[in-house]
């Protein structure tokens, strides 16, 4: 008689809890989303917004509008009736607002600069790779041109062939007329100096 397999409950040691049992999670399914208590945001959208704000803060229009707002603030709190003034002479509330604006503007500008630095780094890397490809292509073309020049140095030129033909015709004419009695086996041996000049 074959003994039956033990169940998982029988194999679990006494005192072991359900937490110590092996988990039966499936690897072919995504994990459920965790509950997050902090709000989620898109970093790319936030970065684009920070760049827009930083770009606006760096314009003359922002400086003009801020100057006009400060002048109106100061004039209103000096010359308006006492009951309508909301920030008396030391202008503490104005100082607080300007400090708040500066505390938000500085990180936004730094974030925009970091994004610009990342873009510049990617562009420099692409330029470096393009320069390496251009240098490799130039070296290849230089080697090909040098090989062509070496190959052309061994090719007979038109002037050299013409001069050889003229020498051969002259020798044939001299033989035909009987002016030359010494047989020349290799006519090119006589004009070796000119061959060197042609090359």
MITILUM-830930 format. One record per residue: residue in three letters; z, x, y of N, C-alpha, C, O in turn. Coordinates in steps of 0.02 Angstrom, whole numbers, padded with zeros to 5 digits, always signed. Example, Ala and Ser with C-alpha at 12.3 -4.5 7.8 and 13.67 -1.06 7.14 Angstrom:
BEGIN
Ala+00390+00660-00284+00390+00615-00225+00390+00660-00165+00423+00712-00166
Ser+00354+00642-00112+00357+00684-00053+00394+00645+00002+00402+00670+00057
END
This chain:
BEGIN
Unk+00000+00042-00059+00000+00000+00000+00000+00044+00062+00043+00088+00068
Unk-00048+00033+00109-00055+00075+00169-00005+00050+00221-00003-00009+00235
Unk+00036+00096+00249+00084+00073+00299+00048+00052+00363-00002+00082+00382
Unk+00073+00000+00395+00043-00024+00457+00061+00024+00514+00112+00058+00512
Unk+00016+00026+00564+00029+00070+00622+00088+00044+00661+00101-00016+00666
Unk+00123+00092+00690+00180+00071+00731+00154+00043+00797+00105+00067+00824
Unk+00187-00005+00821+00169-00031+00886+00196+00015+00940+00237+00059+00927
Unk+00171+00005+01001+00192+00047+01058+00266+00039+01071+00300+00086+01092
Unk+00292-00021+01058+00363-00033+01070+00406+00006+01021+00459+00031+01038
Unk+00381+00012+00959+00419+00049+00908+00418+00123+00921+00466+00158+00906
Unk+00362+00149+00950+00357+00221+00963+00394+00242+01026+00410+00301+01033
Unk+00408+00196+01071+00444+00214+01132+00516+00231+01116+00550+00191+01084
Unk+00540+00290+01137+00609+00307+01121+00658+00260+01156+00644+00230+01207
Unk+00716+00255+01125+00767+00213+01154+00790+00242+01220+00799+00303+01226
Unk+00799+00201+01270+00820+00224+01336+00761+00237+01383+00772+00247+01443
Unk+00700+00238+01357+00642+00248+01400+00623+00183+01433+00627+00130+01402
Unk+00604+00187+01494+00588+00126+01532+00512+00117+01533+00474+00159+01508
Unk+00491+00061+01562+00419+00047+01567+00383+00096+01614+00323+00106+01608
Unk+00421+00125+01661+00390+00172+01708+00370+00236+01674+00323+00270+01696
Unk+00405+00254+01619+00388+00316+01585+00331+00308+01535+00306+00357+01509
Unk+00309+00247+01523+00252+00237+01478+00188+00260+01512+00184+00260+01573
Unk+00139+00280+01473+00076+00302+01504+00041+00245+01539+00038+00188+01514
Unk+00014+00261+01599-00021+00209+01639-00089+00196+01610-00123+00242+01586
Unk-00109+00135+01613-00175+00116+01587-00220+00099+01645-00242+00041+01652
Unk-00236+00149+01688-00282+00138+01743-00352+00156+01721-00362+00204+01684
Unk-00399+00118+01744-00469+00131+01726-00499+00177+01777-00492+00167+01838
Unk-00534+00228+01753-00564+00277+01798-00631+00254+01825-00656+00284+01873
Unk-00660+00203+01795-00726+00180+01818-00720+00126+01871-00771+00098+01891
Unk-00661+00111+01894-00651+00061+01946-00614+00092+02004-00570+00133+01994
Unk-00632+00073+02065-00597+00102+02123-00526+00076+02127-00509+00021+02104
Unk-00484+00117+02157-00414+00098+02166-00410+00043+02218-00451+00041+02264
Unk-00361-00001+02213-00353-00052+02266-00333-00019+02331-00300+00033+02332
Unk-00353-00050+02386-00337-00022+02452-00263-00024+02465-00229-00074+02451
Unk-00238+00030+02492-00167+00032+02508-00155-00005+02573-00196-00007+02618
Unk-00097-00034+02576-00079-00069+02637-00057-00019+02689-00011+00021+02677
Unk-00089-00021+02747-00072+00026+02801-00038-00013+02857-00058-00068+02875
Unk+00014+00019+02883+00051-00012+02936+00025+00007+03005+00036-00028+03054
Unk-00011+00064+03008-00039+00085+03072-00109+00055+03080-00144+00046+03030
Unk-00129+00041+03141-00197+00013+03151-00250+00065+03135-00242+00124+03149
Unk-00305+00042+03107-00361+00087+03091-00412+00085+03148-00419+00035+03182
Unk-00446+00141+03156-00498+00145+03208-00552+00192+03183-00542+00232+03138
Unk-00610+00185+03214-00667+00227+03197-00665+00290+03240-00672+00285+03301
Unk-00655+00349+03211-00651+00410+03253-00714+00424+03291-00712+00449+03347
Unk-00772+00407+03262-00835+00421+03297-00842+00377+03359-00862+00401+03412
Unk-00825+00312+03352-00829+00267+03410-00779+00288+03464-00795+00286+03523
Unk-00719+00308+03442-00669+00330+03491-00692+00394+03526-00681+00403+03586
Unk-00724+00439+03488-00749+00500+03519-00804+00486+03570-00807+00517+03623
Unk-00850+00439+03553-00902+00421+03602-00873+00391+03664-00895+00405+03720
Unk-00821+00348+03656-00788+00318+03714-00755+00372+03757-00758+00370+03818
Unk-00722+00420+03725-00690+00474+03763-00742+00516+03800-00728+00538+03856
Unk-00800+00526+03770-00851+00564+03806-00877+00526+03867-00889+00556+03919
Unk-00884+00460+03859-00906+00420+03917-00854+00424+03974-00872+00433+04032
Unk-00790+00417+03956-00738+00420+04007-00736+00489+04040-00731+00495+04101
Unk-00740+00542+03998-00737+00609+04026-00798+00623+04070-00793+00657+04121
Unk-00856+00595+04050-00915+00604+04092-00907+00568+04159-00929+00593+04211
Unk-00875+00509+04158-00864+00473+04220-00812+00507+04264-00819+00508+04325
Unk-00760+00537+04232-00709+00571+04271-00736+00633+04306-00708+00656+04356
Unk-00790+00660+04280-00818+00721+04309-00872+00708+04361-00908+00754+04380
Unk-00879+00646+04385-00930+00630+04434-00899+00623+04504-00839+00613+04511
Unk-00941+00628+04553-00918+00618+04622-00901+00545+04636-00860+00532+04680
Unk-00931+00499+04599-00917+00428+04609-00843+00413+04594-00811+00375+04630
Unk-00817+00443+04540-00747+00432+04523-00701+00459+04578-00652+00427+04596
Unk-00717+00518+04605-00675+00547+04657-00677+00504+04720-00625+00494+04752
Unk-00736+00477+04736-00740+00434+04796-00700+00371+04786-00661+00351+04830
Unk-00708+00338+04728-00672+00275+04715-00596+00287+04712-00558+00246+04737
Unk-00575+00343+04683-00504+00357+04680-00476+00372+04750-00420+00351+04766
Unk-00514+00407+04790-00492+00421+04859-00486+00357+04899-00437+00348+04936
Unk-00534+00312+04892-00532+00247+04928-00471+00207+04905-00437+00177+04946
Unk-00459+00206+04839-00401+00168+04814-00335+00196+04840-00290+00157+04856
Unk-00329+00261+04843-00266+00291+04867-00257+00278+04942-00201+00263+04965
Unk-00311+00282+04980-00306+00269+05052-00286+00196+05063-00242+00183+05105
Unk-00316+00149+05028-00298+00078+05035-00226+00067+05015-00189+00029+05047
Unk-00205+00100+04960-00135+00094+04937-00086+00116+04992-00038+00081+05007
Unk-00100+00175+05020-00054+00203+05070-00056+00160+05134-00003+00145+05162
Unk-00115+00140+05157-00120+00100+05218-00086+00033+05209-00051+00009+05254
Unk-00095+00001+05151-00063-00064+05139+00013-00058+05139+00047-00100+05167
Unk+00040-00006+05107+00112+00000+05102+00144+00028+05166+00205+00032+05170
Unk+00104+00047+05215+00132+00069+05279+00127+00014+05331+00175+00000+05367
Unk+00068-00019+05335+00055-00066+05390+00062-00139+05370+00061-00183+05414
Unk+00068-00155+05307+00075-00225+05287+00144-00250+05305+00190-00210+05313
Unk+00153-00316+05310+00221-00342+05323+00269-00320+05268+00249-00308+05210
Unk+00333-00313+05286+00382-00285+05241+00387-00325+05177+00400-00295+05124
Unk+00379-00388+05178+00385-00429+05118+00326-00421+05070+00332-00436+05010
Unk+00268-00398+05096+00209-00390+05053+00200-00319+05027+00155-00306+04987
Unk+00242-00273+05049+00236-00204+05024+00265-00200+04953+00318-00228+04939
Unk+00231-00165+04910+00255-00158+04841+00273-00085+04824+00299-00072+04770
Unk+00259-00037+04871+00277+00033+04858+00294+00064+04926+00249+00078+04966
Unk+00358+00075+04938+00379+00100+05004+00361+00175+05010+00329+00204+04967
Unk+00384+00203+05067+00358+00268+05090+00355+00324+05039+00301+00355+05036
Unk+00402+00341+04999+00389+00400+04957+00334+00388+04906+00311+00434+04872
Unk+00312+00324+04901+00256+00305+04857+00269+00328+04785+00228+00362+04754
Unk+00327+00310+04759+00346+00330+04691+00300+00296+04640+00280+00327+04590
Unk+00283+00233+04652+00240+00198+04604+00170+00229+04603+00138+00233+04550
Unk+00145+00250+04661+00080+00283+04664+00082+00349+04626+00035+00366+04589
Unk+00136+00387+04634+00143+00449+04598+00145+00437+04522+00116+00474+04484
Unk+00180+00383+04502+00184+00367+04432+00115+00349+04405+00097+00370+04350
Unk+00077+00309+04442+00010+00289+04419-00037+00350+04414-00075+00355+04366
Unk-00033+00395+04463-00076+00455+04460-00056+00500+04402-00099+00530+04370
Unk+00009+00506+04388+00031+00546+04331+00008+00515+04266-00012+00551+04219
Unk+00012+00448+04262-00011+00414+04201-00086+00424+04190-00108+00436+04134
Unk-00123+00419+04245-00196+00429+04239-00212+00501+04218-00257+00512+04177
Unk-00175+00550+04245-00187+00620+04227-00167+00634+04155-00200+00672+04120
Unk-00112+00602+04132-00090+00613+04063-00139+00585+04012-00143+00609+03956
Unk-00177+00533+04031-00228+00506+03985-00295+00542+03994-00333+00549+03946
Unk-00309+00565+04054-00374+00597+04067-00379+00665+04033-00432+00683+04007
Unk-00324+00703+04033-00327+00770+04004-00343+00770+03930-00387+00807+03909
Unk-00309+00729+03888-00328+00728+03817-00398+00702+03804-00432+00725+03759
Unk-00419+00653+03844-00487+00627+03835-00539+00681+03850-00589+00687+03815
Unk-00527+00720+03903-00573+00774+03920-00573+00828+03865-00626+00854+03848
Unk-00514+00844+03839-00510+00893+03784-00546+00868+03722-00580+00907+03688
Unk-00538+00804+03706-00573+00777+03648-00649+00780+03657-00685+00797+03611
Unk-00672+00763+03717-00744+00767+03730-00769+00839+03726-00824+00852+03701
Unk-00728+00887+03750-00748+00958+03745-00750+00981+03673-00794+01020+03654
Unk-00703+00959+03632-00703+00978+03562-00765+00951+03527-00796+00986+03487
Unk-00784+00890+03542-00845+00862+03511-00907+00901+03534-00952+00913+03495
Unk-00908+00920+03598-00964+00960+03622-00966+01029+03590-01019+01055+03575
Unk-00907+01058+03579-00903+01123+03544-00929+01118+03473-00964+01162+03449
Unk-00912+01063+03439-00937+01053+03371-01013+01047+03371-01047+01075+03328
Unk-01040+01009+03419-01113+01003+03423-01146+01071+03438-01197+01088+03409
Unk-01115+01109+03484-01143+01175+03500-01141+01221+03439-01187+01260+03429
Unk-01087+01216+03399-01082+01259+03340-01137+01242+03290-01167+01287+03260
Unk-01150+01177+03281-01203+01157+03235-01270+01180+03261-01312+01204+03222
Unk-01282+01173+03326-01346+01195+03355-01355+01270+03349-01410+01294+03334
Unk-01301+01308+03359-01306+01381+03353-01321+01401+03281-01359+01448+03268
Unk-01291+01365+03233-01304+01381+03163-01377+01366+03145-01408+01405+03109
Unk-01403+01310+03171-01473+01294+03158-01519+01345+03191-01569+01365+03162
Unk-01502+01366+03253-01543+01416+03287-01542+01483+03249-01592+01517+03244
Unk-01482+01501+03222-01477+01564+03185-01520+01561+03122-01554+01610+03106
Unk-01519+01505+03086-01560+01499+03026-01634+01500+03044-01675+01531+03009
Unk-01652+01467+03100-01722+01468+03121-01744+01539+03140-01800+01559+03124
Unk-01700+01577+03173-01717+01646+03191-01725+01689+03129-01770+01731+03126
Unk-01682+01678+03079-01688+01716+03017-01755+01701+02982-01788+01747+02957
Unk-01775+01637+02982-01839+01619+02952-01897+01650+02991-01945+01674+02961
Unk-01892+01650+03058-01945+01679+03099-01951+01754+03087-02006+01781+03083
Unk-01893+01789+03081-01894+01861+03069-01924+01876+03000-01963+01923+02993
Unk-01906+01835+02950-01934+01846+02883-02009+01835+02883-02047+01873+02852
Unk-02033+01782+02919-02105+01770+02923-02140+01827+02959-02195+01847+02938
Unk-02110+01853+03013-02140+01908+03050-02145+01971+03008-02196+02006+03009
Unk-02092+01985+02970-02094+02044+02927-02147+02037+02872-02183+02084+02856
Unk-02153+01977+02845-02204+01965+02794-02274+01975+02823-02317+02007+02792
Unk-02286+01947+02883-02352+01954+02915-02366+02028+02932-02423+02051+02927
Unk-02314+02064+02952-02323+02135+02968-02344+02174+02906-02388+02217+02909
Unk-02311+02159+02850-02330+02194+02787-02401+02176+02767-02438+02219+02743
Unk-02420+02112+02775-02488+02092+02757-02540+02127+02801-02592+02149+02776
Unk-02526+02132+02866-02573+02165+02912-02579+02239+02895-02633+02268+02897
Unk-02521+02271+02878-02524+02342+02859-02565+02351+02795-02603+02399+02790
Unk-02557+02306+02747-02596+02311+02685-02670+02301+02700-02712+02334+02670
Unk-02686+02255+02745-02757+02245+02763-02786+02306+02797-02843+02325+02784
Unk-02747+02338+02841-02772+02398+02875-02784+02454+02825-02833+02491+02831
Unk-02738+02461+02777-02747+02513+02726-02809+02498+02684-02849+02542+02669
Unk-02817+02433+02667-02876+02414+02628-02941+02423+02667-02991+02444+02639
Unk-02940+02409+02733-03000+02418+02773-03016+02492+02783-03074+02510+02794
Unk-02965+02535+02779-02979+02607+02786-03020+02634+02728-03054+02684+02737
Unk-03018+02602+02670-03056+02625+02612-03123+02591+02606-03162+02608+02561
Unk-03139+02544+02650-03203+02508+02647-03254+02547+02689-03239+02571+02743
Unk-03315+02551+02663-03369+02586+02699-03389+02544+02759-03401+02484+02753
Unk-03393+02578+02817-03413+02542+02877-03489+02540+02883-03525+02576+02847
Unk-03513+02499+02927-03586+02491+02936-03618+02555+02963-03672+02575+02941
Unk-03584+02589+03010-03611+02651+03037-03615+02706+02984-03663+02744+02982
Unk-03564+02708+02942-03565+02759+02889-03622+02747+02840-03656+02794+02819
Unk-03633+02684+02820-03688+02668+02774-03755+02683+02807-03800+02708+02774
Unk-03761+02667+02872-03824+02680+02907-03839+02754+02911-03896+02776+02902
Unk-03786+02794+02925-03798+02866+02930-03817+02895+02861-03858+02940+02858
Unk-03786+02870+02808-03803+02894+02741-03876+02876+02723-03912+02916+02694
Unk-03895+02815+02741-03964+02795+02727-04014+02837+02767-04067+02856+02741
Unk-03998+02851+02830-04043+02893+02870-04049+02963+02841-04103+02992+02839
Unk-03992+02990+02818-03995+03057+02787-04037+03056+02723-04076+03102+02710
Unk-04030+03004+02684-04068+02999+02622-04143+02991+02637-04184+03023+02604
Unk-04159+02950+02687-04230+02941+02705-04259+03007+02731-04315+03025+02715
Unk-04219+03043+02771-04244+03107+02797-04256+03157+02740-04306+03193+02740
Unk-04210+03159+02693-04219+03205+02637-04279+03186+02594-04316+03229+02570
Unk-04289+03121+02585-04348+03098+02547-04412+03116+02583-04461+03137+02551
Unk-04413+03108+02648-04473+03125+02686-04486+03200+02683-04543+03221+02676
Unk-04433+03241+02687-04442+03313+02683-04467+03334+02615-04509+03379+02609
Unk-04444+03302+02563-04468+03318+02496-04541+03297+02488-04581+03331+02458
Unk-04555+03239+02517-04624+03216+02511-04673+03262+02549-04728+03273+02526
Unk-04652+03286+02606-04694+03330+02645-04694+03402+02619-04736+03442+02639
Unk-04648+03419+02576-04645+03486+02547-04610+03536+02590-04619+03596+02579
Unk-04570+03515+02638-04535+03563+02680-04473+03591+02646-04452+03646+02662
Unk-04444+03553+02600-04383+03576+02567-04398+03596+02496-04430+03559+02459
Unk-04375+03657+02477-04386+03680+02409-04322+03684+02369-04324+03691+02308
Unk-04265+03679+02403-04202+03683+02366-04180+03612+02347-04168+03570+02390
Unk-04175+03600+02282-04155+03532+02262-04081+03522+02275-04039+03564+02260
Unk-04066+03465+02304-03996+03446+02318-03979+03389+02272-04010+03336+02273
Unk-03929+03400+02231-03911+03349+02182-03871+03294+02215-03883+03234+02205
Unk-03822+03315+02255-03779+03266+02289-03789+03274+02364-03763+03321+02394
Unk-03826+03229+02394-03838+03237+02467-03776+03227+02508-03771+03251+02564
Unk-03728+03191+02481-03668+03177+02522-03625+03238+02532-03584+03240+02577
Unk-03633+03290+02490-03592+03350+02498-03609+03386+02562-03566+03420+02591
Unk-03670+03380+02585-03691+03416+02645-03661+03385+02708-03651+03420+02758
Unk-03645+03320+02708-03623+03286+02768-03550+03263+02761-03531+03208+02783
Unk-03509+03305+02730-03440+03286+02719-03401+03284+02785-03355+03243+02793
Unk-03417+03328+02832-03382+03328+02896-03392+03263+02934-03345+03238+02965
Unk-03452+03236+02931-03465+03173+02965-03429+03115+02930-03408+03067+02962
Unk-03424+03120+02863-03387+03067+02828-03315+03064+02849-03286+03011+02857
Unk-03285+03123+02859-03216+03123+02881-03209+03095+02950-03160+03062+02966
Unk-03262+03107+02994-03258+03078+03061-03264+03003+03058-03232+02967+03097
Unk-03306+02977+03011-03316+02905+03008-03253+02869+02986-03238+02815+03010
Unk-03215+02899+02941-03153+02868+02919-03101+02874+02971-03044+02850+02962
END
